[in-house]
Amino acid sequence: KTALHSTKGCKMDDVPNGVKTGTWDTAVGIPDKKTGIPDMTFRYAQDCYVYDPHQWINQGCVAVDLEGGTLGQPLNDKGGGVYALEWDPINRHIRTWVFTPHRKVP
């Protein structure tokens, strides 16, 4: 998983499916601010704003690698890995990769 946390106005809901290799994390069961009742509406976590009312506090935009085993004990069992991030303000994108095990680093 890779998360981006930002101020209001940064959303990833317009990212075309063809340019991403993973999926978005979900935000389900967020308590209503007035009633406290969990909202079980299925939503993808595509709003990077740390206080988005339809996501967990500080959840941000969370990209999930389809490969799995890229964090926690499964990553440790593989001997670790390398995370890389590209920020391109001219073309307005941020991309991340995880290479695990280390021998997969290009």
C-alpha positions in Angstrom: 0.0 0.0 0.0 1.1 3.5 -0.7 -0.8 6.5 0.7 -0.8 10.2 -0.2 -2.1 12.6 2.4 -2.9 16.1 1.4 -5.0 19.2 1.9 -8.5 19.6 0.5 -8.9 19.4 -3.2 -6.5 16.6 -4.1 -8.5 13.7 -5.5 -7.6 10.6 -7.6 -11.1 9.8 -8.9 -10.1 10.8 -12.4 -7.1 8.4 -12.8 -7.8 6.2 -15.8 -7.7 2.4 -15.1 -5.2 1.9 -17.9 -2.4 3.9 -16.1 -2.6 2.1 -12.7 -1.5 -1.4 -11.9 -3.2 -1.8 -8.6 -6.5 -0.8 -7.0 -7.7 1.7 -4.4 -8.2 0.9 -0.8 -11.7 1.0 0.5 -13.5 3.2 3.1 -16.4 1.3 4.6 -18.1 1.6 8.0 -17.2 5.3 8.5 -19.3 6.5 11.5 -21.7 9.3 10.8 -20.5 12.5 12.5 -23.9 13.2 14.0 -25.3 9.8 14.8 -22.2 7.6 15.1 -23.9 5.0 13.0 -21.5 3.3 10.6 -22.1 4.1 7.0 -21.7 0.8 5.1 -21.6 2.4 1.7 -18.7 0.9 -0.3 -16.3 3.6 -1.4 -12.8 3.6 -2.8 -10.3 5.8 -0.9 -9.5 8.2 -3.7 -9.7 11.5 -1.8 -6.3 12.5 -0.5 -7.6 15.1 1.9 -6.8 13.9 5.5 -10.2 14.9 6.8 -12.5 13.7 4.0 -15.8 13.0 5.7 -16.3 9.8 3.7 -13.0 8.1 4.6 -11.2 7.2 7.8 -9.4 10.2 9.5 -6.0 10.6 7.8 -6.7 7.7 5.3 -5.7 9.7 2.2 -5.5 8.1 -1.2 -4.4 4.6 -0.7 -3.1 2.6 -3.7 -3.0 -1.2 -3.1 -0.5 -3.4 -5.0 -2.3 -6.4 -6.6 0.8 -8.6 -5.9 0.3 -8.7 -2.2 3.0 -9.4 0.4 4.4 -5.9 0.0 4.3 -4.9 3.7 4.5 -6.2 7.2 5.6 -9.8 7.9 5.0 -11.1 4.3 7.5 -8.4 3.1 10.0 -9.3 5.8 9.7 -13.0 4.9 10.8 -12.2 1.4 13.9 -10.4 2.7 12.4 -6.9 2.3 12.1 -4.7 -0.7 12.5 -1.3 -2.3 9.9 1.4 -2.6 10.2 4.1 -5.3 8.2 7.2 -5.8 8.1 9.5 -8.8 6.6 13.0 -8.5 6.1 14.8 -11.8 4.6 18.2 -11.2 4.7 19.1 -14.9 2.6 16.2 -16.0 0.7 16.2 -12.8 1.2 12.7 -11.5 2.7 10.8 -8.6 3.6 7.1 -9.2 4.9 4.5 -6.8 6.4 1.1 -7.2 7.4 -1.7 -4.8 10.1 -4.2 -5.8 10.2 -7.3 -3.7 12.3 -9.3 -3.3 15.4 -7.1 -3.9 16.4 -9.0 -7.0 13.4 -7.6 -8.8 14.8 -4.0 -8.8 15.3 -2.9 -12.4 
